[in-house]
Amino acid sequence: MDDYSRIIVGVDGSSESAKALEYACATAARSGAEVVAVTTWTEPPVALDPPFGSVPWGASSPMAEATSKLVDPLVAEVQDRYPDVKIQRQVGSGNPSQALIEASKNADLVVVGSRGHGGFAGMLLGSVSQHVVGHSACAVTVVR
């Protein structure tokens, strides 16, 4: 049995990330680990609401809300199948590779899908999974 206490998983709403979350929770159920589902978004270069070109200080981003709506049902569905696994959410803006690599510094395992929303057909590894494999501070599992 693997001796994991903290498993990081990249979740972007894609079917590949759903498989990664499922794998992370199944592994956590066997090892007693907690799971941290990491989701990021990138702010558009122009604000979505007037005045265009700026987002008022302290305003919540429409992207944060949209991202949560995309992945919350996926996390809830997997949580129903693994009720004894503690799943934390980490949602923020930024580069997904960097967020996962940073989170790997305090983890025993990082789980990513082989491709996310940006994958090109036929690629074995997406750019995020490839970057995480090369730079993670802990073990990485890529789920297909």
C-alpha positions, 0 to 999 in steps of 0.5 A, a space after each residue: 500500500 502506498 504511504 500518501 498523505 496529500 495528493 494533488 490533482 489537476 482538474 480543468 473540467 475535461 474528461 481526462 481530468 475527471 479520470 485523474 480525479 477519480 484515480 486520485 480519490 481511489 488512491 486516497 481511499 486506499 492510503 488515507 490521504 487527502 486530495 487537493 483539486 487544483 483548478 486555475 484560469 487565466 484572466 482575459 486581457 480586457 475586463 468583461 464588464 465596463 469600464 473596459 480595460 480594468 477590473 475594480 480592486 477587490 472585485 471578484 472575477 467572472 472567470 473564477 465563478 465560471 471556472 467553479 461552475 465548470 468543475 464543481 459538479 465533477 468534484 461533487 460527483 466523485 466525492 459521492 463515490 468516495 465519501 470518506 476521502 477529504 477533497 479540498 479545492 484550490 481555485 485561482 488565476 494563473 498558469 496551471 503547470 506552475 500552480 501544480 508544481 508549486 502545490 507539489 512541494 507539499 504533496 506526496 503525489 501529483 495526478 494529472 490527465 494526459 491532456 486537458 482542454 488544450 490538447 491536440 488530437 494524437 498527442 500522448 501528453 499535453 503541455 501541462 502534464 509534460 511540464 509537471 512531469 519534468 518539474 514536480 517536487 514529488 512523484 507524478 502519475 499521468 492518467 489516460 
